[in-house]
Amino acid sequence: MDGTLIVYDKERDDAAFVPEESPPLVSHSKGSEKDHRPLLVNKSVNSRNQKSNPVASWKISNHRINDFAFSPDSRHLAVVTEDGFLHIIDYLNE
């Protein structure tokens, strides 16, 4: 309930999650810096350690996530947060 989206693969085993050492910051939203921070990638879908869950972990906002949906081409993820912002994520490149 903190604006973090964690992705699991039902075919993989769960493991203890340790965020990557220096997560990259990706700015993708507009607005005041106080309310909207860049996307914080705690674990990328492109990480070396993809043997176990979670597959990815993203801190999208400081606000609760209300809804999300994948694009028809399965390349992008649309996330709506409690503050009314729509975040579009090219999750294959995050």
All heavy atoms as an XYZ file, in Angstrom:
751
protein
N       0.808     -1.193      0.000
C       0.000      0.000      0.000
C       0.855      1.262      0.000
O       0.421      2.302      0.431
C      -0.895     -0.007      1.226
C      -1.803     -1.166      1.277
S      -3.427     -0.623      0.867
C      -4.341     -1.355      2.149
N       2.081      1.142     -0.522
C       2.978      2.282     -0.486
C       3.439      2.712     -1.868
O       4.392      3.441     -2.000
C       4.186      1.954      0.388
C       5.078      0.877     -0.210
O       4.677      0.220     -1.185
O       6.193      0.693      0.292
N       2.762      2.293     -2.929
C       3.161      2.665     -4.277
C       4.211      1.755     -4.870
O       4.796      2.083     -5.895
N       4.458      0.610     -4.251
C       5.417     -0.355     -4.775
C       4.680     -1.456     -5.511
O       3.692     -1.987     -5.027
C       6.254     -0.971     -3.637
O       6.960      0.079     -2.970
C       7.262     -1.976     -4.166
N       5.171     -1.799     -6.680
C       4.606     -2.890     -7.462
C       5.654     -3.987     -7.541
O       6.778     -3.747     -7.982
C       4.234     -2.404     -8.859
C       3.552     -3.391     -9.779
C       2.173     -3.764     -9.230
C       3.392     -2.809    -11.160
N       5.288     -5.183     -7.084
C       6.206     -6.316     -7.078
C       5.640     -7.382     -8.007
O       4.462     -7.733     -7.916
C       6.403     -6.872     -5.662
C       6.968     -5.772     -4.760
C       7.329     -8.087     -5.676
C       7.106     -6.147     -3.308
N       6.471     -7.881     -8.907
C       6.040     -8.838     -9.928
C       6.580    -10.225     -9.586
O       7.769    -10.392     -9.341
C       6.555     -8.415    -11.322
C       6.090     -9.383    -12.400
C       6.121     -6.991    -11.641
N       5.670    -11.200     -9.586
C       6.026    -12.592     -9.316
C       5.706    -13.445    -10.531
O       4.769    -13.170    -11.263
C       5.241    -13.134     -8.122
C       5.700    -12.585     -6.805
C       5.196    -11.397     -6.304
C       6.652    -13.263     -6.051
C       5.620    -10.898     -5.095
C       7.081    -12.763     -4.835
C       6.558    -11.579     -4.363
O       6.990    -11.081     -3.170
N       6.468    -14.507    -10.709
C       6.226    -15.508    -11.745
C       5.764    -16.771    -11.039
O       6.504    -17.331    -10.225
C       7.510    -15.764    -12.531
C       7.343    -16.754    -13.666
O       6.377    -17.550    -13.646
O       8.196    -16.748    -14.573
N       4.557    -17.217    -11.336
C       4.001    -18.371    -10.616
C       4.770    -19.655    -10.867
O       4.626    -20.621    -10.132
C       2.523    -18.559    -10.962
C       2.259    -18.976    -12.388
C       0.782    -19.146    -12.622
C       0.523    -19.616    -14.042
N      -0.889    -19.862    -14.260
N       5.628    -19.687    -11.874
C       6.429    -20.876    -12.192
C       7.757    -20.905    -11.436
O       8.464    -21.906    -11.488
C       6.702    -20.941    -13.699
C       5.447    -20.977    -14.559
C       4.620    -22.230    -14.321
O       5.214    -23.305    -14.110
O       3.375    -22.131    -14.349
N       8.102    -19.825    -10.756
C       9.396    -19.750    -10.057
C       9.210    -19.874     -8.556
O       8.169    -19.544     -8.004
C      10.084    -18.426    -10.369
C      10.405    -18.309    -11.830
C      11.126    -17.053    -12.116
N      11.176    -16.868    -13.569
C      11.834    -15.932    -14.168
N      12.510    -15.062    -13.460
N      11.831    -15.841    -15.469
N      10.264    -20.314     -7.895
C      10.257    -20.414     -6.438
C      10.476    -19.040     -5.826
O      11.135    -18.181     -6.411
C      11.372    -21.351     -5.956
C      11.118    -22.794     -6.364
O       9.931    -23.186     -6.421
O      12.101    -23.509     -6.618
N       9.941    -18.842     -4.626
C      10.158    -17.601     -3.891
C      11.495    -17.657     -3.170
O      11.955    -18.719     -2.778
C       9.043    -17.368     -2.874
C       7.705    -17.116     -3.532
O       7.680    -16.822     -4.743
O       6.685    -17.209     -2.840
N      12.096    -16.501     -3.000
C      13.363    -16.395     -2.276
C      13.356    -15.083     -1.503
O      12.535    -14.200     -1.760
C      14.533    -16.431     -3.254
N      14.273    -14.969     -0.582
C      14.405    -13.716      0.165
C      14.760    -12.606     -0.814
O      15.611    -12.773     -1.680
C      15.483    -13.854      1.223
N      14.077    -11.473     -0.689
C      14.295    -10.366     -1.613
C      15.250     -9.350     -1.018
O      15.018     -8.829      0.070
C      12.974     -9.686     -1.968
C      13.149     -8.461     -2.819
C      13.747     -8.549     -4.058
C      12.727     -7.234     -2.371
C      13.909     -7.434     -4.850
C      12.874     -6.101     -3.148
C      13.468     -6.211     -4.393
N      16.319     -9.082     -1.738
C      17.279     -8.054     -1.367
C      17.369     -7.101     -2.547
O      17.731     -7.523     -3.645
C      18.668     -8.665     -1.063
C      19.664     -7.576     -0.734
C      18.568     -9.690      0.038
N      17.006     -5.828     -2.362
C      17.079     -4.884     -3.480
C      18.486     -4.809     -4.057
O      19.475     -5.030     -3.358
C      16.688     -3.544     -2.850
C      15.923     -3.908     -1.634
C      16.516     -5.205     -1.147
N      18.567     -4.497     -5.326
C      19.860     -4.350     -5.980
C      20.639     -3.219     -5.328
O      20.056     -2.272     -4.806
C      19.659     -4.093     -7.466
C      19.034     -5.283     -8.161
C      18.710     -5.018     -9.620
O      18.751     -3.850    -10.054
O      18.420     -5.984    -10.311
N      21.951     -3.306     -5.390
C      22.838     -2.362     -4.705
C      22.546     -0.901     -5.032
O      22.307     -0.106     -4.166
C      24.288     -2.681     -5.071
C      24.770     -3.987     -4.488
C      25.430     -3.798     -3.156
O      26.038     -2.745     -2.948
O      25.345     -4.703     -2.329
N      22.590     -0.549     -6.286
C      22.359      0.848     -6.668
C      21.286      0.880     -7.747
O      21.591      0.852     -8.925
C      23.643      1.497     -7.173
O      24.213      0.697     -8.170
N      20.021      0.948     -7.341
C      18.944      0.932     -8.317
C      18.958      2.174     -9.201
O      19.204      3.278     -8.714
C      17.682      0.889     -7.461
C      18.092      1.372     -6.134
C      19.550      1.084     -5.980
N      18.737      1.984    -10.500
C      18.698      3.145    -11.397
C      17.417      3.937    -11.188
O      16.383      3.381    -10.868
C      18.722      2.513    -12.790
C      18.166      1.148    -12.601
C      18.540      0.728    -11.209
N      17.524      5.227    -11.361
C      16.349      6.088    -11.281
C      15.926      6.449    -12.694
O      16.742      6.846    -13.505
C      16.664      7.365    -10.495
C      16.923      7.172     -9.011
C      17.300      8.503     -8.376
C      15.704      6.591     -8.316
N      14.659      6.325    -12.973
C      14.119      6.629    -14.288
C      13.011      7.639    -14.112
O      12.027      7.359    -13.444
C      13.570      5.350    -14.957
C      13.002      5.680    -16.313
C      14.643      4.283    -15.049
N      13.181      8.822    -14.677
C      12.144      9.836    -14.553
C      11.150      9.672    -15.688
O      11.529      9.657    -16.845
C      12.773     11.228    -14.611
O      11.779     12.198    -14.480
N       9.868      9.504    -15.329
C       8.860      9.312    -16.360
C       7.567     10.056    -16.093
O       6.630      9.943    -16.837
C       8.558      7.828    -16.527
C       7.885      7.230    -15.335
N       8.575      6.826    -14.238
C       6.577      7.014    -15.070
C       7.724      6.360    -13.344
N       6.514      6.466    -13.821
N       7.515     10.806    -15.039
C       6.278     11.524    -14.747
C       6.555     13.012    -14.619
O       7.658     13.424    -14.316
C       5.638     10.997    -13.465
O       6.498     11.199    -12.380
N       5.522     13.790    -14.859
C       5.633     15.240    -14.729
C       4.880     15.677    -13.491
O       3.986     15.004    -13.032
C       5.072     15.923    -15.959
C       5.875     15.642    -17.206
C       5.312     16.369    -18.381
C       6.147     16.074    -19.611
N       5.654     16.749    -20.785
N       5.237     16.818    -12.972
C       4.570     17.321    -11.771
C       5.600     17.880    -10.830
O       6.782     17.945    -11.130
N       5.166     18.265     -9.667
C       6.098     18.840     -8.708
C       6.984     17.750     -8.124
O       6.560     16.618     -7.928
C       5.331     19.550     -7.591
O       4.682     18.611     -6.777
N       8.225     18.069     -7.873
C       9.177     17.107     -7.308
C       8.722     16.596     -5.947
O       9.013     15.482     -5.573
C      10.559     17.753     -7.181
C      11.295     17.860     -8.492
C      11.616     16.514     -9.086
O      12.062     15.606     -8.361
O      11.425     16.354    -10.298
N       8.001     17.419     -5.208
C       7.564     17.028     -3.878
C       6.614     15.828     -3.936
O       6.686     14.928     -3.120
C       6.871     18.217     -3.204
C       6.405     17.934     -1.804
C       5.758     19.158     -1.216
C       5.224     18.857      0.175
N       4.486     19.961      0.734
N       5.706     15.824     -4.901
C       4.703     14.779     -4.995
C       5.111     13.616     -5.888
O       4.657     12.506     -5.700
C       3.386     15.354     -5.528
C       2.771     16.347     -4.557
O       3.042     16.234     -3.353
O       2.042     17.226     -5.023
N       5.934     13.865     -6.880
C       6.222     12.843     -7.881
C       7.719     12.630     -8.027
O       8.431     13.472     -8.525
C       5.585     13.233     -9.209
C       4.121     13.456     -9.046
N       3.242     12.422     -8.894
C       3.404     14.590     -8.950
C       2.033     12.911     -8.729
N       2.105     14.225     -8.753
N       8.144     11.511     -7.582
C       9.542     11.138     -7.658
C       9.739     10.220     -8.862
O       8.796      9.616     -9.343
C       9.942     10.395     -6.389
C       9.510     11.114     -5.127
C      10.670     11.453     -4.251
N      10.271     12.006     -2.977
C       9.930     13.263     -2.764
N       9.864     14.095     -3.740
N       9.636     13.698     -1.569
N      10.980     10.071     -9.333
C      11.231      9.157    -10.439
C      10.934      7.713    -10.031
O      10.890      7.379     -8.850
C      12.719      9.334    -10.719
C      13.145     10.546     -9.989
C      12.160     10.771     -8.897
N      10.748      6.875    -11.016
C      10.552      5.448    -10.792
C      11.823      4.872    -10.183
O      12.904      5.048    -10.718
C      10.239      4.765    -12.120
C      10.140      3.250    -12.115
C       8.927      2.796    -11.317
C      10.053      2.730    -13.531
N      11.689      4.208     -9.055
C      12.824      3.576     -8.390
C      12.757      2.083     -8.674
O      11.789      1.426     -8.302
C      12.772      3.837     -6.889
C      13.864      3.182     -6.045
C      15.237      3.688     -6.457
C      13.621      3.473     -4.581
N      13.750      1.565     -9.354
C      13.784      0.155     -9.707
C      14.577     -0.591     -8.639
O      15.793     -0.447     -8.549
C      14.414     -0.055    -11.101
C      14.449     -1.531    -11.457
C      13.667      0.738    -12.157
N      13.893     -1.391     -7.815
C      14.557     -2.185     -6.783
C      15.090     -3.493     -7.344
O      16.063     -4.040     -6.853
C      13.601     -2.478     -5.630
C      13.235     -1.224     -4.883
O      14.075     -0.381     -4.620
N      11.970     -1.092     -4.561
N      14.418     -4.014     -8.351
C      14.882     -5.182     -9.083
C      14.272     -5.095    -10.463
O      13.067     -4.939    -10.619
C      14.469     -6.480     -8.410
C      15.012     -7.716     -9.127
C      14.672     -9.003     -8.409
C      15.263    -10.193     -9.149
N      14.864    -11.455     -8.507
N      15.094     -5.207    -11.484
C      14.655     -5.075    -12.859
C      14.336     -6.435    -13.464
O      14.883     -7.457    -13.044
C      15.776     -4.415    -13.672
O      15.500     -4.479    -15.051
N      13.462     -6.444    -14.464
C      13.197     -7.684    -15.197
C      14.447     -8.120    -15.965
O      14.526     -9.249    -16.416
C      11.997     -7.546    -16.164
C      10.711     -7.333    -15.402
C      12.222     -6.444    -17.170
N      15.417     -7.226    -16.085
C      16.671     -7.535    -16.770
C      17.808     -7.873    -15.807
O      18.952     -7.990    -16.210
C      17.084     -6.358    -17.655
C      16.067     -6.098    -18.735
O      15.619     -7.016    -19.405
N      15.670     -4.850    -18.894
N      17.498     -8.039    -14.517
C      18.524     -8.364    -13.526
C      19.140     -9.730    -13.802
O      18.512    -10.606    -14.386
C      17.917     -8.379    -12.124
O      17.461     -7.112    -11.775
N      20.351     -9.905    -13.344
C      21.025    -11.200    -13.506
C      20.338    -12.292    -12.705
O      20.243    -13.424    -13.141
C      22.481    -11.089    -13.061
C      23.331    -10.349    -14.056
C      24.778    -10.368    -13.625
N      25.245     -8.988    -13.710
C      26.097     -8.433    -12.908
N      26.633     -9.118    -11.932
N      26.443     -7.192    -13.058
N      19.861    -11.942    -11.523
C      19.230    -12.923    -10.649
C      17.746    -13.059    -10.982
O      16.904    -12.449    -10.357
C      19.414    -12.524     -9.186
C      18.760    -13.513     -8.250
O      18.434    -14.633     -8.628
N      18.550    -13.109     -7.014
N      17.433    -13.884    -11.958
C      16.043    -14.115    -12.346
C      15.629    -15.563    -12.098
O      14.659    -16.038    -12.656
C      15.839    -13.753    -13.824
C      15.863    -12.274    -14.085
C      14.699    -11.560    -13.425
O      13.604    -12.082    -13.320
N      14.944    -10.356    -12.951
N      16.370    -16.262    -11.232
C      16.060    -17.660    -10.942
C      14.890    -17.805     -9.979
O      14.264    -18.849     -9.923
C      17.289    -18.357    -10.369
C      18.434    -18.454    -11.353
C      19.632    -19.098    -10.729
C      20.798    -19.071    -11.699
N      22.004    -19.594    -11.087
N      14.615    -16.756     -9.189
C      13.564    -16.858     -8.172
C      12.760    -15.563     -8.106
O      13.144    -14.542     -8.665
C      14.180    -17.174     -6.814
O      15.069    -16.148     -6.440
N      11.641    -15.651     -7.418
C      10.779    -14.481     -7.203
C      11.346    -13.574     -6.130
O      12.065    -14.046     -5.266
C       9.383    -14.953     -6.798
C       8.592    -15.397     -7.992
O       8.613    -14.768     -9.031
N       7.874    -16.502     -7.842
N      11.034    -12.305     -6.157
C      10.242    -11.623     -7.166
C      11.044    -11.374     -8.438
O      12.265    -11.268     -8.394
C       9.859    -10.309     -6.505
C      10.955    -10.038     -5.533
C      11.410    -11.402     -5.064
N      10.331    -11.293     -9.551
C      10.962    -11.052    -10.848
C      11.376     -9.588    -10.973
O      12.408     -9.268    -11.531
C       9.997    -11.447    -11.984
C      10.566    -11.100    -13.343
C       9.680    -12.932    -11.903
N      10.539     -8.701    -10.426
C      10.831     -7.265    -10.478
C      10.174     -6.571     -9.294
O       9.200     -7.076     -8.727
C      10.317     -6.664    -11.780
N      10.722     -5.408     -8.941
C      10.147     -4.590     -7.869
C      10.385     -3.127     -8.224
O      11.525     -2.721     -8.433
C      10.806     -4.923     -6.536
O      10.346     -4.050     -5.534
N       9.295     -2.376     -8.312
C       9.362     -0.963     -8.670
C       8.635     -0.112     -7.650
O       7.500     -0.382     -7.300
C       8.716     -0.706    -10.032
C       9.260     -1.523    -11.149
C      10.562     -1.650    -11.529
C       8.508     -2.337    -12.048
N      10.663     -2.480    -12.610
C       9.414     -2.932    -12.947
C       7.152     -2.631    -12.179
C       9.013     -3.782    -13.958
C       6.752     -3.484    -13.189
C       7.673     -4.039    -14.066
N       9.268      0.937     -7.188
C       8.630      1.953     -6.351
C       8.130      3.020     -7.317
O       8.893      3.820     -7.842
C       9.630      2.528     -5.343
C       9.094      3.659     -4.511
C       8.124      3.171     -3.476
C       7.771      4.329     -2.541
N       6.795      3.992     -1.575
N       6.830      3.011     -7.576
C       6.245      3.874     -8.591
C       5.875      5.242     -8.036
O       6.020      6.260     -8.703
C       5.014      3.183     -9.209
C       5.490      1.917     -9.933
C       4.264      4.103    -10.149
C       4.408      1.011    -10.389
N       5.387      5.267     -6.807
C       4.873      6.503     -6.225
C       4.878      6.380     -4.704
O       5.041      5.286     -4.170
C       3.439      6.723     -6.722
O       2.820      7.795     -6.069
N       4.693      7.484     -4.039
C       4.486      7.456     -2.596
C       3.017      7.283     -2.257
O       2.643      7.247     -1.101
C       5.031      8.729     -1.942
C       6.543      8.748     -1.937
O       7.174      7.702     -1.864
N       7.118      9.923     -2.032
N       2.183      7.194     -3.280
C       0.746      7.014     -3.119
C       0.354      5.587     -3.474
O       1.032      4.928     -4.252
C      -0.022      7.999     -4.011
C       0.270      9.421     -3.694
N      -0.355     10.098     -2.678
C       1.145     10.296     -4.243
C       0.105     11.341     -2.629
N       1.020     11.484     -3.561
N      -0.750      5.159     -2.931
C      -1.254      3.806     -3.173
C      -1.584      3.594     -4.651
O      -2.046      4.488     -5.338
C      -2.512      3.605     -2.332
C      -2.989      2.207     -2.312
C      -4.196      2.007     -1.466
N      -4.487      3.107     -0.558
C      -5.324      3.036      0.434
N      -5.988      1.942      0.665
N      -5.537      4.065      1.204
N      -1.351      2.373     -5.136
C      -1.697      2.004     -6.503
C      -3.173      1.615     -6.535
O      -3.610      0.748     -5.782
C      -0.815      0.839     -6.995
C       0.640      1.304     -7.087
C      -1.312      0.317     -8.336
C       1.629      0.201     -7.368
N      -3.941      2.281     -7.405
C      -5.368      1.988     -7.528
C      -5.646      0.902     -8.552
O      -6.536      0.082     -8.365
C      -6.153      3.240     -7.913
C      -6.299      4.201     -6.762
O      -6.027      3.875     -5.614
N      -6.717      5.411     -7.079
N      -4.911      0.905     -9.660
C      -5.168     -0.060    -10.723
C      -3.955     -0.129    -11.637
O      -3.137      0.784    -11.671
C      -6.397      0.370    -11.526
C      -7.060     -0.772    -12.276
O      -6.595     -1.927    -12.164
O      -8.059     -0.502    -12.964
N      -3.866     -1.236    -12.367
C      -2.824     -1.363    -13.371
C      -3.331     -2.275    -14.485
O      -4.249     -3.071    -14.292
C      -1.512     -1.900    -12.786
C      -1.584     -3.307    -12.275
C      -1.247     -4.371    -13.087
C      -1.985     -3.567    -10.975
C      -1.318     -5.670    -12.609
C      -2.053     -4.850    -10.489
C      -1.716     -5.916    -11.313
N      -2.734     -2.131    -15.672
C      -3.124     -2.953    -16.818
C      -1.954     -3.029    -17.793
O      -1.181     -2.070    -17.923
C      -4.337     -2.360    -17.518
N      -1.848     -4.169    -18.463
C      -0.834     -4.353    -19.493
C      -1.381     -3.888    -20.836
O      -2.578     -4.018    -21.109
C      -0.417     -5.822    -19.593
C       0.393     -6.281    -18.425
C      -0.217     -6.891    -17.340
C       1.759     -6.093    -18.394
C       0.525     -7.315    -16.251
C       2.519     -6.506    -17.306
C       1.898     -7.112    -16.238
N      -0.503     -3.374    -21.686
C      -0.906     -2.959    -23.026
C      -1.187     -4.207    -23.866
O      -0.708     -5.296    -23.551
C       0.200     -2.124    -23.679
O       1.369     -2.896    -23.847
N      -1.963     -4.058    -24.939
C      -2.273     -5.215    -25.788
C      -1.034     -5.916    -26.352
O      -1.043     -7.121    -26.566
C      -3.125     -4.619    -26.912
C      -3.733     -3.396    -26.321
C      -2.691     -2.864    -25.361
N       0.052     -5.156    -26.572
C       1.279     -5.770    -27.102
C       2.174     -6.327    -25.994
O       3.274     -6.804    -26.262
C       2.063     -4.777    -27.963
C       2.594     -3.587    -27.188
O       2.345     -3.479    -25.966
O       3.264     -2.742    -27.816
N       1.714     -6.262    -24.744
C       2.442     -6.777    -23.571
C       3.815     -6.146    -23.392
O       4.724     -6.762    -22.867
C       2.568     -8.295    -23.651
O       1.299     -8.888    -23.652
N       3.964     -4.923    -23.830
C       5.246     -4.234    -23.697
C       5.224     -3.147    -22.622
O       6.240     -2.837    -22.029
C       5.651     -3.638    -25.041
C       6.981     -2.952    -25.006
C       7.520     -2.674    -26.379
N       8.767     -1.962    -26.296
C       9.950     -2.542    -26.118
N      10.034     -3.827    -26.005
N      11.044     -1.816    -26.056
N       4.072     -2.572    -22.376
C       3.948     -1.475    -21.422
C       2.975     -1.825    -20.309
O       2.088     -2.651    -20.484
C       3.481     -0.202    -22.133
C       4.464      0.299    -23.126
N       4.439     -0.085    -24.447
C       5.504      1.141    -23.000
C       5.431      0.505    -25.094
N       6.095      1.255    -24.230
N       3.170     -1.156    -19.193
C       2.301     -1.323    -18.039
C       1.782      0.058    -17.667
O       2.558      1.002    -17.510
C       3.096     -1.919    -16.878
C       2.364     -2.185    -15.581
C       1.310     -3.270    -15.782
C       3.343     -2.620    -14.510
N       0.466      0.186    -17.562
C      -0.161      1.436    -17.137
C      -0.538      1.275    -15.673
O      -1.167      0.295    -15.289
C      -1.396      1.718    -17.978
N      -0.131      2.229    -14.848
C      -0.406      2.182    -13.408
C      -1.043      3.505    -12.996
O      -0.510      4.574    -13.291
C       0.891      1.958    -12.599
C       0.599      1.906    -11.113
C       1.609      0.702    -13.055
N      -2.191      3.422    -12.330
C      -2.869      4.612    -11.814
C      -2.686      4.624    -10.303
O      -2.961      3.642     -9.622
C      -4.376      4.597    -12.157
C      -5.066      5.812    -11.559
C      -4.572      4.545    -13.659
N      -2.200      5.760     -9.791
C      -1.982      5.886     -8.355
C      -3.081      6.744     -7.726
O      -3.834      7.438     -8.415
C      -0.597      6.480     -8.067
O      -0.409      7.665     -8.839
C       0.502      5.493     -8.404
N      -3.151      6.671     -6.423
C      -4.201      7.335     -5.645
C      -4.257      8.845     -5.878
O      -5.310      9.467     -5.756
C      -3.966      7.038     -4.166
C      -5.053      7.440     -3.244
C      -4.766      6.989     -1.835
O      -3.642      7.235     -1.332
O      -5.658      6.381     -1.236
N      -3.138      9.429     -6.261
C      -3.101     10.871     -6.505
C      -3.649     11.245     -7.884
O      -3.649     12.401     -8.264
C      -1.684     11.418     -6.323
C      -0.665     10.776     -7.241
O      -1.010      9.812     -7.953
O       0.494     11.219     -7.233
N      -4.114     10.239     -8.650
C      -4.733     10.494     -9.944
C      -3.787     10.462    -11.123
O      -4.212     10.674    -12.255
N      -2.514     10.188    -10.896
C      -1.560     10.156    -11.991
C      -1.553      8.800    -12.674
O      -1.702      7.753    -12.040
C      -0.143     10.482    -11.495
C       0.121     11.956    -11.437
C      -0.361     12.700    -10.384
C       0.819     12.588    -12.443
C      -0.145     14.064    -10.322
C       1.052     13.947    -12.393
C       0.565     14.687    -11.326
N      -1.357      8.828    -13.984
C      -1.197      7.632    -14.793
C       0.277      7.498    -15.127
O       0.879      8.422    -15.695
C      -2.035      7.747    -16.074
C      -1.804      6.678    -17.128
C      -2.244      5.317    -16.619
C      -2.546      7.031    -18.408
N       0.867      6.387    -14.785
C       2.275      6.118    -15.058
C       2.339      5.034    -16.125
O       1.730      3.968    -15.963
C       2.995      5.629    -13.797
C       2.835      6.538    -12.623
N       3.742      7.519    -12.332
C       1.869      6.627    -11.682
C       3.340      8.163    -11.239
N       2.205      7.627    -10.835
N       3.052      5.301    -17.212
C       3.244      4.314    -18.273
C       4.681      3.827    -18.169
O       5.621      4.599    -18.217
C       3.009      4.928    -19.678
C       1.622      5.574    -19.755
C       3.203      3.862    -20.745
C       0.466      4.627    -19.637
N       4.839      2.501    -18.027
C       6.158      1.929    -17.813
C       6.486      0.959    -18.942
O       5.693      0.057    -19.241
C       6.199      1.175    -16.468
C       5.823      2.123    -15.322
C       7.564      0.535    -16.238
C       5.551      1.412    -14.029
N       7.622      1.156    -19.570
C       8.143      0.186    -20.538
C       8.920     -0.823    -19.716
O      10.124     -0.745    -19.551
C       9.037      0.897    -21.544
C       9.593     -0.026    -22.625
O       9.327     -1.248    -22.567
O      10.299      0.469    -23.511
N       8.198     -1.782    -19.123
C       8.779     -2.629    -18.088
C       9.870     -3.557    -18.607
O      10.704     -4.018    -17.828
C       7.696     -3.416    -17.343
C       6.977     -4.449    -18.150
C       7.429     -5.743    -18.202
C       5.836     -4.115    -18.856
C       6.757     -6.700    -18.939
C       5.158     -5.057    -19.589
C       5.625     -6.349    -19.629
O       4.967     -7.277    -20.373
N       9.929     -3.826    -19.884
C      11.005     -4.659    -20.416
C      12.334     -3.926    -20.405
O      13.395     -4.562    -20.451
C      10.664     -5.140    -21.820
C       9.442     -6.037    -21.923
C       9.120     -6.338    -23.388
C       9.641     -7.319    -21.138
N      12.291     -2.611    -20.345
C      13.514     -1.795    -20.335
C      13.809     -1.197    -18.972
O      14.741     -0.420    -18.826
C      13.429     -0.694    -21.375
C      13.491     -1.252    -22.773
O      14.237     -2.188    -23.040
N      12.696     -0.699    -23.663
N      13.028     -1.489    -17.960
C      13.245     -0.937    -16.614
C      14.146     -1.841    -15.814
O      14.122     -2.998    -15.861
C      11.928     -0.733    -15.879
C      11.010      0.238    -16.558
C      11.526      1.662    -16.664
O      12.547      1.979    -16.058
O      10.901      2.447    -17.354
